[in-house]
Amino acid sequence: MKKILLCCCAMILAMWVAISPALAADSNSPAPATDSNSTAMAGECTSEGFFVNPEDCTKFFRCVDFSQDGKSFTKFDFECGPGTVYDERYNTCNHAWALPESDKCYKSMSSMK
């Protein structure tokens, strides 16, 4: 039970850290899309978890199956903070230079220089 509670707390903290820059933005700006019908970010949910946006390494999304039937997913879109990209190894944003050179996000950020 303690492990489940710790895991839930860690997930909540990770989500809060990921969205806190967005919360600091101007309150008059439109809220980011957070449902599975969103076209703002590429990628579809086929399983639960965190995934890098296949078209933009500075964005990622989380798929959650609230119905627990393995077929109905809700997609939550996120953006990394300035100068960072999504690191699939740690399910968090990281500096591009800290990724392995073989990572596609490392290569995509290197080509932007």
C-alpha positions as CSV (number, residue, x, y, z in Angstrom):
1,M,0.0,0.0,0.0
2,K,2.9,2.4,0.8
3,K,4.4,1.7,-2.6
4,I,1.2,2.6,-4.4
5,L,0.8,5.8,-2.4
6,L,4.4,6.8,-3.1
7,C,4.0,6.1,-6.8
8,C,0.8,8.2,-6.9
9,C,2.5,11.1,-5.1
10,A,5.4,10.9,-7.5
11,M,3.1,11.0,-10.5
12,I,1.2,14.0,-9.2
13,L,4.4,15.8,-8.4
14,A,5.8,15.0,-11.9
15,M,2.6,16.3,-13.5
16,W,2.6,19.4,-11.4
17,V,6.2,20.2,-12.3
18,A,5.4,19.7,-16.0
19,I,2.5,22.0,-16.0
20,S,3.6,24.7,-13.5
21,P,5.3,26.9,-16.3
22,A,1.9,26.9,-18.1
23,L,0.2,28.0,-14.9
24,A,2.5,31.0,-14.6
25,A,1.6,32.2,-18.1
26,D,-0.8,35.0,-18.7
27,S,-4.3,34.0,-17.4
28,N,-5.8,35.6,-20.5
29,S,-4.1,33.2,-22.9
30,P,-6.2,30.2,-24.0
31,A,-5.8,27.0,-22.0
32,P,-3.9,24.1,-23.8
33,A,-6.0,21.3,-25.2
34,T,-6.2,18.3,-22.8
35,D,-8.6,15.9,-24.4
36,S,-8.2,13.0,-26.9
37,N,-9.9,15.0,-29.6
38,S,-7.2,17.6,-29.6
39,T,-5.4,18.3,-32.8
40,A,-2.9,20.6,-31.1
41,M,-0.4,17.8,-30.6
42,A,0.3,14.8,-32.7
43,G,0.2,11.2,-31.3
44,E,-2.6,8.9,-30.5
45,C,-3.2,6.9,-27.3
46,T,-3.0,3.1,-27.7
47,S,-1.8,2.3,-24.2
48,E,-1.4,4.1,-20.9
49,G,1.8,6.0,-20.1
50,F,3.8,9.1,-21.1
51,F,4.9,9.5,-24.7
52,V,7.0,12.1,-26.6
53,N,5.2,14.0,-29.4
54,P,6.5,12.4,-32.6
55,E,6.6,15.8,-34.4
56,D,7.9,18.0,-31.6
57,C,10.4,16.9,-28.9
58,T,9.5,19.8,-26.7
59,K,6.0,18.4,-26.2
60,F,4.7,15.1,-24.7
61,F,1.5,13.6,-23.7
62,R,0.0,11.2,-21.2
63,C,-2.6,8.6,-21.9
64,V,-4.9,7.4,-19.1
65,D,-7.6,4.7,-19.3
66,F,-10.1,5.9,-16.7
67,S,-12.5,3.2,-17.8
68,Q,-9.9,0.5,-17.3
69,D,-11.1,-1.4,-20.4
70,G,-7.9,-0.8,-22.3
71,K,-9.8,0.8,-25.1
72,S,-10.9,4.3,-24.0
73,F,-8.0,6.6,-23.4
74,T,-7.9,10.3,-22.3
75,K,-5.0,12.2,-23.7
76,F,-3.3,15.0,-21.7
77,D,-0.9,17.3,-23.6
78,F,2.1,18.9,-22.0
79,E,5.0,21.2,-23.1
80,C,8.5,21.2,-21.7
81,G,10.0,24.3,-20.3
82,P,12.2,26.6,-22.5
83,G,15.4,24.9,-23.7
84,T,14.3,21.4,-22.7
85,V,13.0,18.3,-24.5
86,Y,11.1,15.2,-23.4
87,D,13.4,12.5,-22.1
88,E,11.6,9.1,-22.4
89,R,14.2,7.4,-20.1
90,Y,13.0,9.4,-17.1
91,N,9.4,10.5,-18.2
92,T,10.3,14.1,-17.7
93,C,11.8,17.1,-19.5
94,N,15.6,17.4,-19.7
95,H,18.2,19.3,-21.6
96,A,18.8,18.0,-25.1
97,W,22.6,17.7,-24.4
98,A,21.8,15.3,-21.5
99,L,20.1,12.8,-23.8
100,P,22.0,9.9,-25.4
101,E,23.4,10.9,-28.8
102,S,21.3,8.2,-30.4
103,D,18.0,9.7,-29.1
104,K,16.0,11.4,-31.9
105,C,15.3,14.4,-29.7
106,Y,19.0,14.9,-29.2
107,K,19.5,14.9,-32.9
108,S,16.5,17.2,-33.6
109,M,17.7,19.8,-31.1
110,S,21.3,19.6,-32.4
111,S,20.1,20.4,-35.9
112,M,18.3,23.5,-34.7
113,K,21.6,25.2,-33.7
